[in-house]
């Protein structure tokens, strides 16, 4: 059966919203963006608020109704929108499609290394990528990207002086490390650090990006709270080693994002230092910190395991030299990060199709 907009509308007019008993077309929940391409159809449904309890059931009913009307071979893609769109966020980063926090429950698990190489892998797949080093007290990205001597400048755009990010390996990069002398400690109170983070987000020329990665400090702190108050994050990626003590802290990080007051989807876990592989024995695996701890945690919490990254000497050497290992896509570790990037893209697309946009946390009533 040929697809056409009125056919889709007719099918959706049989889907009733449980809260009112009216159909979703009459309730003007169907946006005017129906797109048909062969046997594929995409459109948006508009809900009053992102916490609507009927979102999942409506999406399922809508897909079923279309396939019942037009045939089971139809591919249906439904975007979720809400009427309560945060104007501040739209104005803040209008050209950014996905904003993703890369976090860890504790330090020393290689979170920044994962964030840097994930950004590189995404850029090599053709995505427009920005990377913000939000670890105010321990910035490492300038060294990891071999731009320690770089100093961003300000450009006047529409009457506003905006910081122009440093570009390296196809990635737009900002870090507090660009504004302090190398080796100099950042002795700031929490409020100063939070204001610096806001400035790097809101007063920078990030432009159009497919993925804006934010390398978070370890643990949970004022910086994390500032971030979720400033931006509606698309989601978070949590990095851990398979070691039990690291997994315990990873749980806390996951809980911070999924707390009802924050409500940021966790796109998945990354198991770093999953095993050790010697360069001379590339087929051998030695599980130094335990085996598949993140895999078990992901299964327990019903979140995706995006990837397992082994320990190889080249990762350390790449971080120290400013040449991320993901730049070599044909190496074993390069392929691991390439696979991680693909898994993140898949998880992000699924999240955007199934859930409404995250709202920045409002603490005014707390």
Rosetta blueprint (number, residue, H / E / L):
1 X L
2 X L
3 X L
4 X L
5 X H
6 X H
7 X H
8 X H
9 X H
10 X H
11 X H
12 X H
13 X L
14 X L
15 X L
16 X E
17 X L
18 X L
19 X L
20 X L
21 X L
22 X L
23 X E
24 X L
25 X L
26 X L
27 X L
28 X L
29 X L
30 X E
31 X L
32 X L
33 X L
34 X L
35 X E
36 X E
37 X E
38 X L
39 X L
40 X E
41 X E
42 X E
43 X E
44 X E
45 X E
46 X E
47 X E
48 X L
49 X L
50 X L
51 X L
52 X L
53 X L
54 X L
55 X H
56 X H
57 X H
58 X H
59 X H
60 X H
61 X H
62 X H
63 X H
64 X H
65 X H
66 X H
67 X H
68 X H
69 X H
70 X H
71 X L
72 X L
73 X L
74 X L
75 X E
76 X E
77 X E
78 X E
79 X E
80 X E
81 X E
82 X E
83 X L
84 X L
85 X L
86 X L
87 X H
88 X H
89 X H
90 X H
91 X H
92 X H
93 X L
94 X L
95 X L
96 X E
97 X E
98 X E
99 X E
100 X E
101 X E
102 X E
103 X E
104 X E
105 X L
106 X L
107 X L
108 X L
109 X L
110 X L
111 X H
112 X H
113 X H
114 X H
115 X H
116 X H
117 X H
118 X H
119 X H
120 X H
121 X H
122 X H
123 X H
124 X H
125 X L
126 X L
127 X L
128 X L
129 X E
130 X E
131 X E
132 X E
133 X E
134 X L
135 X L
136 X L
137 X L
138 X L
139 X L
140 X L
141 X H
142 X H
143 X H
144 X H
145 X L
146 X L
147 X L
148 X L
149 X L
150 X L
151 X L
152 X L
153 X L
154 X E
155 X E
156 X E
157 X E
158 X L
159 X L
160 X E
161 X E
162 X E
163 X E
164 X L
165 X L
166 X E
167 X E
168 X E
169 X L
170 X L
171 X E
172 X E
173 X E
174 X E
175 X E
176 X H
177 X H
178 X H
179 X H
180 X L
181 X L
182 X L
183 X L
184 X L
185 X L
186 X L
187 X L
188 X L
189 X L
190 X H
191 X H
192 X H
193 X H
194 X H
195 X H
196 X H
197 X H
198 X H
199 X H
200 X H
201 X H
202 X H
203 X L
204 X E
205 X L
206 X L
207 X L
208 X L
209 X E
210 X E
211 X E
212 X E
213 X E
214 X E
215 X E
216 X L
217 X L
218 X L
219 X L
220 X L
221 X L
222 X H
223 X H
224 X H
225 X H
226 X H
227 X H
228 X H
229 X H
230 X H
231 X L
232 X L
233 X L
234 X L
235 X E
236 X E
237 X E
238 X E
239 X E
240 X E
241 X L
242 X L
243 X L
244 X H
245 X H
246 X H
247 X H
248 X H
249 X H
250 X H
251 X H
252 X H
253 X H
254 X H
255 X H
256 X H
257 X H
258 X H
259 X L
260 X L
261 X L
262 X L
263 X L
264 X L
265 X L
266 X E
267 X E
268 X E
269 X E
270 X E
271 X E
272 X E
273 X E
274 X E
275 X E
276 X E
277 X L
278 X L
279 X L
280 X L
281 X L
282 X L
283 X L
284 X L
285 X L
286 X E
287 X L
288 X L
289 X L
290 X L
291 X L
292 X L
293 X H
294 X H
295 X H
296 X H
297 X H
298 X H
299 X H
300 X H
301 X H
302 X L
303 X L
304 X L
305 X E
306 X E
307 X E
308 X E
309 X E
310 X E
311 X E
312 X L
313 X H
314 X H
315 X H
316 X H
317 X H
318 X H
319 X H
320 X H
321 X H
322 X L
323 X L
324 X L
325 X H
326 X H
327 X H
328 X L
329 X L
330 X L
331 X L
332 X H
333 X H
334 X H
335 X H
336 X H
337 X H
338 X H
339 X H
340 X H
341 X H
342 X H
343 X H
344 X H
345 X H
346 X H
347 X H
348 X H
349 X H
350 X H
351 X H
352 X H
353 X H
354 X H
355 X L
356 X L
357 X L
358 X L
359 X L
360 X L
361 X L
362 X L
363 X L
364 X L
365 X L
366 X L
